[in-house]
Amino acid sequence: MNEEMQVLFDNVLILLEEKKYIKLRELLMETKAVDLAELMEEMEDKHPNNSMIIFRLLPKDLAADVFSYLSPNQKRNIVDTLHENHLRNIVEELNFDDKIDFLEEMPANVVKRILRKVHDDERKLINQFLNYPEFSAGSLMTIEYVDLKKEMTVAEALQHIRNNGFDKETIYTCYVLNETRKLEGIISLRKLILAEDQLYIEELMDTDVISTTTFDDQEEVADLFKKYDLMSLPVVDQEDRLVGIITIDDIVDVIEQENTEDFEKMAALLPSEEEYMNSGIFLLARRRIVWLLVLMISATFTENIIGRFEDILSAVVILAAAIPMLMDTAGNAGNQTSTLIIRGIALGEISLDDYLKVLWKEFRISIIVGIMLATVNFFRMMIISSASLSISITVSLTLALTVVMAKLFGGMLPIIAKKMKMDPAIMAGPLITTIVDAMALVVYFNIAGLILGIY
């Protein structure tokens, strides 16, 4: 909590203790909705009873805005304690896409309870949206947009916006539809304001429209926003009829969610939408144990490799001392490359057709890095460790080769995963380390056997 929020928190706490609810309400109404949501989260942790008092003091339009910023856990707490009529007022004030997001987060019994209070037409529409696949464009879109006809004049269009735009998600981009609601073009509010009143929308609209369909994945939608610098994106059905729009605020949430999911996968965690502080220890343990078990069991390969070459280790004991350094360096080299490639794929900088370019580039990089590391390690072992020439050559040569292999594998595995319709993020961190560790040992012991003449 920053200094400004701490001051607000202290002032609200004082007014609550003194029961000066009129002054408190005035203070709350002067505060931004997102800050009030943060305030309520802090109150929930330190003074749980005060959180609901604050929420009940808010006017219903501000309460709806604050409600949309709260965590799913706190939303459930509010739903459980609010009277039916108060809850209905809050839900009615929510933007349509926020309403859908809220219902998707709630248990089935809560959804049924809320839908009972909704008008029949809106209930049908909500049920239709709830049936779209999770993480699809259809699950993100809202129906709160301004539509125009190409036969309208600029003056008629502006009047239409004044009459109908008040409760819309955005009015900065308007959508031109024909009689069957097929999307024919778009026009910005800026262009309308600057145009002559007598001009027709057909003369001004942009017919080269970027759009998406209801079943497109949210990552693909986010890529369109980033590529074309969009503020909103129309969503059409299979017949190009406009069914909704997606706005930039929802895409920012998607990008944050996807990045968090990638970071969790790269750290060998099962993704979760629950915040860390709101997650129980058993849930966090369950998310971690699966991959830890997989990686632990996969270490059996490493054990078997060391067991197979036990005669080499017993003959030259100093070889064992270099194993941690070789495995760590190989893992680090692979992780460096895989992280860059995964991020490049996510940003659209690297495509599946670039695998040969990636392979060639990483090969050249690995040669440079491998030679430099091997050279430094050779003199380190000769001077500091007082190792023999043959041992120093064995370890240094292995180091160079394992760096080359680790970087090649780190570059190719994410692309292979993407090609197989898997998330490239799983080919990172611990998984790369496990693979290249086993390879490093195989190379190490075979080189040692050849150079030291143990075979």
C-alpha positions as CSV (number, residue, x, y, z in Angstrom):
1,M,0.0,0.0,0.0
2,N,1.5,3.3,-1.1
3,E,1.6,6.5,1.1
4,E,-1.5,8.0,-0.5
5,M,-3.5,4.8,0.0
6,Q,-2.3,4.6,3.6
7,V,-3.5,8.1,4.3
8,L,-6.9,7.2,2.9
9,F,-7.0,4.0,4.9
10,D,-6.2,5.8,8.1
11,N,-8.8,8.5,7.5
12,V,-11.5,6.0,6.7
13,L,-10.7,4.0,9.8
14,I,-10.9,7.1,12.0
15,L,-14.3,8.1,10.5
16,L,-15.5,4.5,11.0
17,E,-14.4,4.5,14.6
18,E,-16.1,7.8,15.3
19,K,-19.2,6.7,13.4
20,K,-19.2,9.8,11.2
21,Y,-20.9,8.0,8.3
22,I,-22.0,11.1,6.4
23,K,-18.4,12.5,6.2
24,L,-17.2,9.0,5.3
25,R,-19.7,8.7,2.5
26,E,-18.5,12.1,1.1
27,L,-14.9,10.9,1.3
28,L,-15.7,7.7,-0.5
29,M,-17.6,9.4,-3.2
30,E,-14.5,11.6,-3.9
31,T,-12.3,8.5,-4.3
32,K,-11.8,6.6,-7.6
33,A,-13.5,3.2,-7.8
34,V,-10.3,1.2,-8.3
35,D,-8.8,2.9,-5.2
36,L,-11.9,2.0,-3.2
37,A,-11.6,-1.6,-4.3
38,E,-8.0,-1.7,-3.0
39,L,-9.2,0.0,0.2
40,M,-11.8,-2.7,0.7
41,E,-9.2,-5.5,0.1
42,E,-7.0,-3.9,2.8
43,M,-9.9,-3.6,5.1
44,E,-10.9,-7.2,4.5
45,D,-7.5,-8.3,5.7
46,K,-7.3,-6.1,8.8
47,H,-10.8,-5.1,9.7
48,P,-13.2,-7.5,7.9
49,N,-16.5,-6.0,9.3
50,N,-15.6,-2.5,8.1
51,S,-15.3,-3.7,4.5
52,M,-19.0,-4.3,4.2
53,I,-19.9,-1.1,5.9
54,I,-17.8,0.8,3.3
55,F,-19.5,-1.0,0.5
56,R,-23.0,-0.3,1.9
57,L,-22.3,3.4,2.1
58,L,-21.6,3.7,-1.6
59,P,-24.3,4.9,-4.1
60,K,-25.3,2.0,-6.4
61,D,-23.5,3.2,-9.5
62,L,-20.2,3.7,-7.7
63,A,-20.8,0.4,-5.8
64,A,-21.1,-1.4,-9.2
65,D,-17.9,0.2,-10.4
66,V,-16.1,-0.8,-7.2
67,F,-17.6,-4.3,-7.4
68,S,-16.1,-4.9,-10.9
69,Y,-12.6,-4.3,-9.5
70,L,-12.9,-6.7,-6.5
71,S,-11.3,-10.1,-6.3
72,P,-13.6,-13.1,-6.9
73,N,-13.3,-14.1,-3.3
74,Q,-14.5,-10.7,-2.0
75,K,-17.3,-10.7,-4.6
76,R,-18.5,-14.0,-3.2
77,N,-18.4,-12.5,0.4
78,I,-20.5,-9.5,-0.7
79,V,-23.0,-11.7,-2.6
80,D,-23.5,-13.8,0.5
81,T,-24.3,-10.9,2.8
82,L,-26.3,-8.5,0.5
83,H,-30.0,-8.4,0.4
84,E,-31.6,-9.6,-2.8
85,N,-32.7,-6.2,-4.0
86,H,-29.4,-4.6,-3.2
87,L,-27.6,-7.3,-5.1
88,R,-29.9,-7.0,-8.1
89,N,-29.3,-3.2,-8.2
90,I,-25.5,-3.8,-8.2
91,V,-25.7,-6.4,-11.0
92,E,-28.0,-4.2,-13.1
93,E,-25.5,-1.3,-12.9
94,L,-22.5,-3.5,-14.0
95,N,-21.4,-3.2,-17.7
96,F,-22.6,-6.2,-19.6
97,D,-19.1,-7.8,-20.0
98,D,-18.3,-7.2,-16.3
99,K,-21.7,-8.9,-15.5
100,I,-20.7,-11.9,-17.5
101,D,-17.2,-12.1,-15.9
102,F,-18.8,-11.9,-12.5
103,L,-21.3,-14.7,-13.2
104,E,-18.5,-16.9,-14.6
105,E,-16.6,-16.5,-11.3
106,M,-19.6,-17.4,-9.1
107,P,-20.8,-20.8,-8.0
108,A,-23.8,-22.3,-9.8
109,N,-26.2,-21.6,-6.9
110,V,-25.3,-17.9,-6.9
111,V,-25.7,-17.6,-10.7
112,K,-29.2,-19.1,-10.4
113,R,-30.1,-16.8,-7.6
114,I,-29.0,-13.7,-9.6
115,L,-30.6,-14.9,-12.9
116,R,-34.0,-15.2,-11.2
117,K,-34.0,-11.5,-10.7
118,V,-33.1,-10.7,-14.4
119,H,-35.6,-9.9,-17.1
120,D,-36.3,-12.8,-19.6
121,D,-34.6,-11.2,-22.6
122,E,-31.5,-10.4,-20.6
123,R,-31.4,-13.8,-19.0
124,K,-31.4,-15.5,-22.5
125,L,-28.6,-13.2,-23.6
126,I,-26.6,-13.9,-20.5
127,N,-27.0,-17.6,-20.8
128,Q,-25.9,-17.4,-24.5
129,F,-22.7,-15.6,-23.4
130,L,-22.0,-18.0,-20.5
131,N,-22.1,-20.9,-23.1
132,Y,-19.2,-19.5,-25.1
133,P,-15.9,-21.4,-24.4
134,E,-13.7,-20.1,-21.7
135,F,-10.9,-17.9,-23.0
136,S,-12.7,-17.3,-26.3
137,A,-13.5,-13.9,-27.9
138,G,-17.2,-14.6,-27.2
139,S,-16.6,-14.8,-23.4
140,L,-14.8,-11.4,-23.5
141,M,-17.1,-9.3,-25.6
142,T,-19.8,-6.9,-24.6
143,I,-23.0,-5.9,-26.4
144,E,-22.8,-2.3,-25.3
145,Y,-21.7,-0.5,-28.5
146,V,-23.2,2.1,-30.8
147,D,-24.4,1.0,-34.2
148,L,-25.2,3.2,-37.2
149,K,-26.7,2.9,-40.6
150,K,-24.7,4.0,-43.7
151,E,-27.8,6.0,-44.9
152,M,-27.5,8.3,-41.9
153,T,-26.1,11.8,-42.2
154,V,-23.4,13.0,-39.8
155,A,-26.0,15.1,-38.0
156,E,-28.3,12.1,-37.6
157,A,-25.5,9.9,-36.4
158,L,-24.4,12.4,-33.7
159,Q,-27.9,12.7,-32.5
160,H,-28.2,8.9,-32.4
161,I,-25.1,8.7,-30.3
162,R,-26.4,11.4,-27.9
163,N,-29.7,9.5,-27.5
164,N,-28.2,6.0,-27.1
165,G,-24.5,6.3,-26.1
166,F,-24.9,7.1,-22.4
167,D,-25.0,3.4,-21.2
168,K,-22.6,2.0,-23.8
169,E,-19.1,0.6,-23.1
170,T,-17.5,2.9,-25.6
171,I,-18.7,5.5,-28.2
172,Y,-15.3,6.3,-29.6
173,T,-15.7,3.8,-32.4
174,C,-19.2,3.3,-34.0
175,Y,-20.1,0.2,-36.1
176,V,-22.1,0.5,-39.4
177,L,-24.6,-2.3,-39.9
178,N,-27.1,-3.2,-42.6
179,E,-30.6,-4.5,-42.1
180,T,-29.4,-8.0,-41.2
181,R,-26.8,-6.6,-38.8
182,K,-23.9,-7.5,-41.1
183,L,-20.9,-5.4,-40.3
184,E,-20.2,-3.0,-43.2
185,G,-17.7,-0.6,-41.8
186,I,-16.6,1.5,-38.8
187,I,-16.3,5.2,-38.1
188,S,-14.6,7.0,-35.3
189,L,-16.3,9.7,-33.2
190,R,-13.4,12.0,-34.0
191,K,-14.2,11.7,-37.8
192,L,-17.9,12.3,-37.1
193,I,-17.3,15.5,-35.1
194,L,-15.0,17.0,-37.6
195,A,-17.1,16.1,-40.7
196,E,-19.8,18.3,-42.3
197,D,-23.3,17.6,-41.0
198,Q,-24.8,16.8,-44.4
199,L,-22.3,14.1,-45.4
200,Y,-23.5,10.5,-45.3
201,I,-21.9,7.8,-43.1
202,E,-21.3,5.7,-46.2
203,E,-18.9,8.4,-47.5
204,L,-16.9,8.5,-44.3
205,M,-16.8,5.0,-43.0
206,D,-13.8,2.7,-43.2
207,T,-14.8,-0.6,-44.9
208,D,-11.4,-2.3,-44.2
209,V,-12.4,-3.6,-40.8
210,I,-10.3,-5.8,-38.5
211,S,-12.6,-8.2,-36.7
212,T,-12.6,-11.6,-34.9
213,T,-15.1,-14.4,-34.4
214,T,-16.7,-15.6,-31.3
215,F,-14.7,-18.8,-31.0
216,D,-11.2,-17.3,-31.6
217,D,-8.8,-17.7,-28.7
218,Q,-8.2,-14.7,-26.4
219,E,-4.5,-14.8,-27.1
220,E,-5.2,-14.4,-30.8
221,V,-7.5,-11.4,-30.0
222,A,-4.8,-9.9,-27.8
223,D,-2.3,-10.2,-30.7
224,L,-4.7,-8.3,-33.0
225,F,-4.9,-5.5,-30.4
226,K,-1.1,-5.3,-30.2
227,K,-0.5,-5.5,-33.9
228,Y,-3.1,-2.9,-35.0
229,D,-3.0,-0.6,-31.9
230,L,-6.8,-1.1,-31.4
231,M,-9.0,0.4,-28.8
232,S,-11.9,-1.9,-29.5
233,L,-12.5,-4.9,-31.8
234,P,-15.7,-6.1,-33.4
235,V,-16.7,-9.7,-32.9
236,V,-18.7,-11.3,-35.7
237,D,-20.4,-14.7,-36.3
238,Q,-19.9,-17.0,-39.2
239,E,-22.1,-14.8,-41.4
240,D,-20.2,-11.5,-40.5
241,R,-23.1,-10.3,-38.3
242,L,-21.9,-8.2,-35.4
243,V,-22.6,-9.9,-32.1
244,G,-20.4,-7.8,-29.8
245,I,-17.2,-5.9,-29.3
246,I,-14.1,-6.3,-27.1
247,T,-12.6,-3.3,-25.5
248,I,-9.0,-2.5,-24.6
249,D,-9.5,-2.7,-20.8
250,D,-10.5,-6.4,-21.1
251,I,-7.5,-7.2,-23.3
252,V,-5.1,-5.6,-20.8
253,D,-6.6,-8.1,-18.3
254,V,-6.1,-10.9,-20.8
255,I,-2.4,-10.0,-21.4
256,E,-1.7,-9.9,-17.7
257,Q,-3.5,-13.2,-17.2
258,E,-1.6,-14.9,-20.1
259,N,1.8,-13.5,-18.9
260,T,1.1,-14.8,-15.4
261,E,0.2,-18.2,-16.7
262,D,3.4,-18.4,-18.8
263,F,5.5,-17.4,-15.8
264,E,3.8,-20.1,-13.7
265,K,4.4,-22.8,-16.3
266,M,8.0,-21.7,-16.8
267,A,8.5,-22.2,-13.0
268,A,6.9,-25.7,-13.2
269,L,3.6,-24.6,-11.5
270,L,0.1,-25.5,-12.5
271,P,-1.6,-22.2,-13.5
272,S,-4.3,-20.8,-11.2
273,E,-6.5,-17.7,-11.3
274,E,-6.4,-17.4,-7.5
275,E,-4.2,-14.7,-6.0
276,Y,-1.3,-15.9,-3.9
277,M,-2.5,-14.2,-0.6
278,N,-6.1,-15.6,-1.2
279,S,-4.9,-19.2,-1.9
280,G,-4.8,-21.9,0.8
281,I,-1.7,-23.8,1.5
282,F,-3.1,-27.1,0.2
283,L,-4.1,-25.5,-3.1
284,L,-0.6,-24.0,-3.5
285,A,1.0,-27.3,-2.6
286,R,-1.2,-29.1,-5.1
287,R,-0.2,-26.7,-7.8
288,R,3.5,-27.3,-7.1
289,I,3.7,-31.0,-6.3
290,V,2.7,-32.4,-9.7
291,W,5.6,-30.9,-11.7
292,L,8.0,-31.5,-8.7
293,L,7.1,-35.2,-8.8
294,V,7.5,-35.4,-12.6
295,L,10.9,-33.7,-12.4
296,M,12.0,-35.8,-9.4
297,I,11.1,-39.0,-11.2
298,S,12.7,-37.9,-14.4
299,A,15.9,-37.4,-12.4
300,T,16.1,-41.2,-12.4
301,F,17.7,-40.9,-15.9
302,T,20.5,-38.9,-14.3
303,E,21.0,-41.5,-11.6
304,N,21.1,-44.3,-14.1
305,I,23.7,-42.4,-16.3
306,I,25.9,-41.9,-13.3
307,G,25.5,-45.5,-12.2
308,R,26.5,-46.8,-15.7
309,F,29.7,-44.8,-15.6
310,E,30.6,-45.6,-12.0
311,D,33.9,-47.2,-13.1
312,I,35.1,-43.9,-14.6
313,L,34.2,-41.9,-11.5
314,S,36.0,-44.5,-9.2
315,A,39.1,-44.4,-11.5
316,V,39.3,-40.6,-11.6
317,V,37.5,-39.2,-8.5
318,I,38.1,-35.5,-9.5
319,L,35.7,-36.0,-12.4
320,A,32.8,-36.1,-9.9
321,A,33.7,-32.7,-8.5
322,A,33.0,-31.1,-11.9
323,I,29.5,-32.6,-12.3
324,P,27.6,-29.8,-10.5
325,M,29.3,-27.1,-12.5
326,L,28.6,-28.8,-15.8
327,M,25.0,-29.5,-15.0
328,D,24.4,-26.0,-13.7
329,T,26.0,-24.3,-16.7
330,A,24.1,-26.5,-19.1
331,G,20.8,-25.8,-17.4
332,N,21.5,-22.0,-17.2
333,A,22.5,-21.9,-20.9
334,G,19.3,-23.8,-22.0
335,N,17.1,-21.5,-19.8
336,Q,18.6,-18.4,-21.3
337,T,17.7,-19.4,-24.8
338,S,14.3,-21.0,-24.0
339,T,13.2,-17.8,-22.2
340,L,14.1,-15.6,-25.1
341,I,12.4,-17.9,-27.7
342,I,9.3,-18.4,-25.6
343,R,8.9,-14.6,-25.2
344,G,9.6,-14.1,-28.9
345,I,6.9,-16.6,-29.8
346,A,4.4,-14.9,-27.4
347,L,5.1,-11.4,-28.9
348,G,4.9,-12.8,-32.5
349,E,8.5,-12.0,-33.2
350,I,9.3,-15.7,-33.9
351,S,7.1,-17.9,-36.1
352,L,7.1,-21.6,-36.6
353,D,8.7,-21.1,-40.0
354,D,11.7,-19.5,-38.3
355,Y,13.1,-22.7,-36.8
356,L,16.1,-22.9,-39.1
357,K,17.0,-19.3,-38.5
358,V,16.7,-19.9,-34.8
359,L,18.8,-23.0,-35.0
360,W,21.5,-21.3,-37.0
361,K,21.6,-18.2,-34.8
362,E,21.7,-20.2,-31.5
363,F,24.4,-22.5,-32.9
364,R,26.7,-19.5,-33.6
365,I,25.9,-18.0,-30.3
366,S,26.6,-21.2,-28.5
367,I,30.0,-21.7,-30.2
368,I,31.1,-18.2,-29.0
369,V,29.8,-18.7,-25.5
370,G,31.0,-22.3,-25.2
371,I,34.6,-21.4,-26.3
372,M,34.8,-18.5,-23.9
373,L,33.5,-20.5,-20.9
374,A,35.7,-23.5,-21.8
375,T,38.8,-21.3,-22.0
376,V,38.2,-19.7,-18.7
377,N,37.4,-23.1,-17.1
378,F,40.6,-24.6,-18.5
379,F,42.8,-22.1,-16.8
380,R,40.7,-22.2,-13.6
381,M,41.2,-25.9,-13.3
382,M,44.9,-25.8,-14.2
383,I,45.8,-22.9,-11.9
384,I,43.2,-23.0,-9.0
385,S,42.2,-26.7,-8.9
386,S,45.6,-28.0,-9.9
387,A,44.0,-30.5,-12.1
388,S,46.0,-32.4,-14.7
389,L,46.1,-31.4,-18.4
390,S,43.9,-34.3,-19.5
391,I,41.3,-33.7,-16.8
392,S,41.2,-29.9,-17.6
393,I,40.8,-30.7,-21.3
394,T,38.0,-33.3,-20.6
395,V,35.9,-30.9,-18.4
396,S,36.5,-27.9,-20.6
397,L,35.7,-29.7,-23.9
398,T,32.5,-31.2,-22.2
399,L,31.5,-27.7,-21.0
400,A,31.8,-26.3,-24.6
401,L,29.8,-29.1,-26.1
402,T,27.0,-29.1,-23.4
403,V,26.6,-25.3,-23.9
404,V,26.1,-25.8,-27.6
405,M,23.6,-28.6,-27.1
406,A,21.7,-26.8,-24.3
407,K,21.3,-23.7,-26.4
408,L,20.2,-25.6,-29.4
409,F,17.6,-27.6,-27.4
410,G,16.5,-24.4,-25.5
411,G,15.9,-22.8,-28.9
412,M,14.1,-25.7,-30.6
413,L,11.9,-27.3,-27.8
414,P,9.6,-24.2,-27.4
415,I,9.1,-24.1,-31.2
416,I,8.4,-27.9,-31.3
417,A,5.9,-27.4,-28.5
418,K,4.1,-24.7,-30.4
419,K,4.1,-26.8,-33.5
420,M,2.4,-29.6,-31.5
421,K,-0.3,-27.1,-30.3
422,M,1.2,-27.0,-26.8
423,D,2.1,-24.0,-24.7
424,P,5.8,-23.2,-25.4
425,A,6.1,-22.1,-21.7
426,I,6.2,-25.7,-20.5
427,M,9.5,-26.1,-22.3
428,A,11.3,-23.8,-19.9
429,G,13.0,-23.7,-16.6
430,P,13.0,-27.1,-14.8
431,L,12.1,-29.2,-17.8
432,I,14.9,-27.8,-20.0
433,T,17.3,-28.3,-17.0
434,T,16.3,-31.9,-16.6
435,I,16.8,-32.7,-20.2
436,V,20.2,-31.0,-20.7
437,D,21.5,-32.3,-17.4
438,A,21.1,-35.9,-18.6
439,M,22.7,-35.0,-22.0
440,A,25.6,-33.2,-20.3
441,L,26.4,-36.3,-18.2
442,V,26.3,-38.7,-21.2
443,V,28.7,-36.4,-23.1
444,Y,30.9,-35.9,-20.1
445,F,31.5,-39.5,-19.3
446,N,32.0,-40.5,-22.9
447,I,34.6,-37.8,-23.5
448,A,36.3,-38.7,-20.2
449,G,36.4,-42.4,-21.3
450,L,38.0,-41.5,-24.6
451,I,40.5,-38.9,-23.4
452,L,41.5,-40.7,-20.2
453,G,41.7,-44.1,-21.9
454,I,39.5,-45.8,-19.3
455,Y,37.4,-47.7,-22.0
